[in-house]
C-alpha cells in the first residue's frame, strides 16, 4: 500500500470515528432539550398553583401560547418586589420540564422607570426555546408594567437571544408604574441583583 492510500485510509478512519462519536453527542443534546407543554397542561398546573383566579390564568396562558407558541418549560414560584423610581425584585421557585428534569431556580433583578410601590406575587413563568435546563441561568431583559391596589394580576415578556420568559403574576400590594429591567436566574439564592 502506497503512502497516498495509507493517508486516505487514515483520513477515512478518523472521519468515521468522528461521525461515530458525534452521533451519541447529538442524541444526548436532543434528550436534554425540553419537550413543549400543551395549553391544557399549563392551565391545569396554573389552576393547582393559583387556585381561585383560574379564569384569568387560563386566558393569560392562552394569550401567551397564541403569541409565542408552546413553551418547553415553566416555573412556579413566589417573588417580592419594590420600587421608587429604581426597584428590585427577588424570587424563587421550581422549573419543570417534561424530559430534562426539574430544577430549583432563583431570580433577582433591578429595574428603573416611573414605578413606585411594593408587591408580593405568586408567579408562573412560561419558558420558550429553552435549549437545556442550564440555559435558564442568564439575564432576561424587558419592559414591565404594574397596576396593583390591594391585589393585582399581570403578564410580562422578557427575552435574550431566541429564548423568552413570560411571567404571569398575581399578588397583593400597592404598586403603579412602568419600568425597564431584567431578571437574572441563578441556581442559588443571592442578594446581588446585578
C-alpha positions in Angstrom: 0.0 0.0 0.0 1.5 3.3 -1.0 1.6 6.5 1.2 -1.3 8.2 -0.5 -3.5 5.2 0.1 -2.4 5.0 3.7 -3.2 8.7 4.2 -6.7 8.2 2.6 -7.3 5.2 4.8 -6.2 7.1 7.9 -8.4 10.1 7.0 -11.3 7.8 6.4 -10.9 6.1 9.8 -10.6 9.5 11.5 -13.7 10.8 9.8 -15.6 7.6 10.6 -14.6 7.8 14.3 -15.5 11.5 14.4 -19.0 10.8 13.0 -19.5 7.8 15.3 -18.6 10.0 18.3 -20.8 12.9 17.1 -24.0 10.8 16.8 -24.3 10.0 20.6 -23.5 13.6 21.4 -26.3 14.9 19.1 -28.7 12.4 20.7 -27.7 13.5 24.2 -28.3 17.1 23.3 -31.7 16.3 21.9 -32.7 14.4 25.1 -31.6 17.5 27.1 -33.8 19.9 25.1 -37.1 20.1 26.9 -40.3 18.9 25.1 -43.1 21.6 24.8 -46.2 21.7 27.0 -49.7 22.0 25.7 -52.2 24.7 26.8 -54.2 22.2 28.8 -51.1 21.0 30.7 -50.2 24.6 31.6 -53.8 25.7 32.5 -54.1 22.6 34.8 -50.8 23.4 36.5 -51.9 27.1 36.9 -55.2 26.1 38.4 -53.5 24.0 41.1 -50.9 26.7 41.8 -53.0 29.8 41.7 -56.3 28.4 43.0 -59.4 30.7 42.7 -58.3 33.1 39.9 -58.0 30.3 37.4 -60.0 32.0 34.6 -57.5 34.9 34.4 -54.6 32.5 34.4 -56.2 30.4 31.6 -56.7 33.5 29.5 -53.1 34.7 30.1 -51.7 31.3 29.2 -53.8 31.0 26.0 -52.8 34.6 25.0 -49.1 33.8 25.6 -49.2 30.5 23.7 -51.1 32.1 20.8 -48.4 34.8 20.5 -45.2 32.8 21.3 -46.2 29.1 20.8 -45.8 26.2 23.2 -43.3 26.7 26.0 -40.9 23.8 26.7 -40.6 24.6 30.4 -42.4 26.6 33.1 -41.5 27.9 36.6 -43.8 28.1 39.6 -42.7 30.2 42.5 -43.1 33.3 44.7 -41.5 36.7 44.4 -41.4 40.1 46.1 -40.5 43.5 44.6 -40.5 47.1 45.5 -39.6 50.3 43.7 -39.4 54.1 44.0 -38.0 55.1 40.6 -35.4 52.3 40.9 -36.6 48.9 42.0 -35.6 45.4 42.9 -37.3 42.0 42.6 -36.4 38.7 44.2 -38.0 35.3 43.7 -37.6 31.5 44.0 -39.4 28.5 42.6 -39.1 25.3 40.6 -38.6 24.9 36.9 -40.4 22.0 35.3 -39.7 20.2 32.1 -41.2 17.1 30.6 -38.0 15.2 29.8 -34.9 17.2 31.0 -35.6 17.2 34.8 -36.8 19.8 37.3 -34.6 22.4 38.9 -34.8 24.8 41.8 -34.2 28.3 40.5 -33.8 31.8 42.0 -34.2 35.1 40.3 -33.4 38.7 41.1 -33.1 41.9 39.2 -33.0 45.6 39.1 -35.4 48.0 37.3 -35.6 51.7 36.6 -38.6 53.8 35.5 -41.7 55.5 36.5 -42.6 53.0 39.2 -43.4 53.1 42.9 -44.8 50.7 45.5 -44.3 47.1 46.6 -45.9 43.8 45.8 -45.7 40.1 46.7 -46.7 37.6 44.0 -47.3 34.0 43.1 -45.7 33.6 39.7 -45.9 31.2 36.8 -43.3 31.8 34.1 -43.6 30.2 30.7 -40.2 29.5 29.2 -39.8 29.4 25.4 -36.9 27.9 23.3 -35.0 26.5 26.3 -32.1 24.6 24.9 -31.2 22.8 28.1 -32.0 23.3 31.8 -28.7 25.1 32.3 -29.6 27.7 29.7 -32.0 29.4 32.2 -29.1 30.8 34.2 -28.7 34.2 32.5 -30.3 37.6 32.3 -33.6 38.2 30.5 -34.4 41.8 29.8 -37.7 43.6 29.1 -40.3 46.2 30.0 -42.7 45.7 32.9 -45.8 47.4 33.9 -47.7 47.1 37.2 -51.0 48.3 38.5 -51.7 46.9 42.0 -54.0 48.3 44.6 -54.5 45.7 47.3 -54.3 42.9 44.6 -53.4 42.6 41.0 -52.6 40.4 38.0 -50.0 41.0 35.3 -48.2 39.4 32.3 -44.8 40.5 31.0 -42.3 39.2 28.4 -38.6 39.1 28.9 -36.0 37.8 26.4 -32.5 37.1 25.4 -31.4 35.8 22.0 -34.1 33.4 20.9 -35.3 32.5 24.5 -38.3 34.1 26.2 -39.6 34.0 29.7 -43.2 35.2 30.2 -44.0 35.8 33.9 -47.7 35.6 34.8 -48.1 37.2 38.3 -50.9 37.6 40.8 -50.4 39.0 44.2 -51.0 41.7 46.8 -49.5 45.1 47.3 -49.8 48.6 46.1 -47.7 49.4 43.0 -48.1 51.5 39.9 -45.8 52.2 37.1 -43.7 51.1 34.1 -40.1 50.2 34.2 -37.3 48.6 32.2 -35.0 46.0 33.8 -34.0 42.4 33.8 -34.3 39.2 35.8 -31.2 37.2 36.4 -31.7 33.5 37.1 -29.3 31.6 39.4 -29.0 28.1 40.8 -28.7 29.5 44.4 -30.1 32.4 46.4 -28.2 35.7 46.3 -28.9 39.3 47.4 -26.9 40.7 44.5 -29.4 41.7 41.8 -26.7 42.5 39.2 
